[in-house]
Amino acid sequence: MVFFFLLGLVGFVIYGLSDGEGALVLASIVSGVFFACFLILFAVYWIGYLLKGHATWLAERRAEPAGPSTQP
């Protein structure tokens, strides 16, 4: 994920430093693809993180005794 982010930044820098018209188009496409890969991987990571937290919460909730406690 971080690798694709860095490649996207490098592509964006190349886009800014290039002189030719063809290089601008190619660099913008490459940086856009790498940034899109980064966003997809980040979304998958974030969804996994949220699902892990939900599974932990659900396991804790199921472990609690059902009903009100009668012990003082």
N, C-alpha and C positions, 0 to 999 in steps of 0.2 A: 504494500500500500504506500509506504513512504517512498519506495523506489519509483513508483509511477508518478508520485507528486513531484519528486525531484526532476524526473525526466520531463515532466510538463513545464516546470520552471526553466529548465535548460532550453527547451524548445521555444519558450516565450522570449528568452534572452536572445536566442539566435534570430528570432523574428524581429526583435528590436534592432539588432546590429547588422542585419543583412542589407545589401545594397540593391540586389537584383529583384525584379518583379516576381520571377519564378521562385526564388528563394523565399520570398515573403509568403507566397501561397503555400508552399510545401511546409515551411516552419509553422505556420498557423494551423495547418491540418494536423501535423504531428503533435504539436502541443495540445491541441484540442482533444485528440484521441487519448493521449496519456492522461490528461486531466479528467476525461470521462471515465477512464479505467480507475483512476483514483477515487472518484466519486462513487462508483459502483462498489468498489471494495470497502470503502468507508461505510456505505449504507449497509452492506452485509455484516460488517463488524458491529455496527451500532445495533442492528436488529438482534444479532446474537447476544450482545451484552444485555439488552432489554429482556430477552427471553430467559437468559440465565437468572437475572434478578427476579423475574416472575416465578420461575421454578423454585427458587429458594424461598420466596414468600409463600408459595403454595404449600411447600413441604413443611414449613414452620406452622402454617395455619392448620394443616391436617394433623400435626403432632399435638396440638393443644387439645385438652379434654373437652368433650362436647357438653354444652349446658353450663349453667351457673355452678360455681363451687359451693358445696355445703359444709366444708371444713372451715373452722374459725381461723 
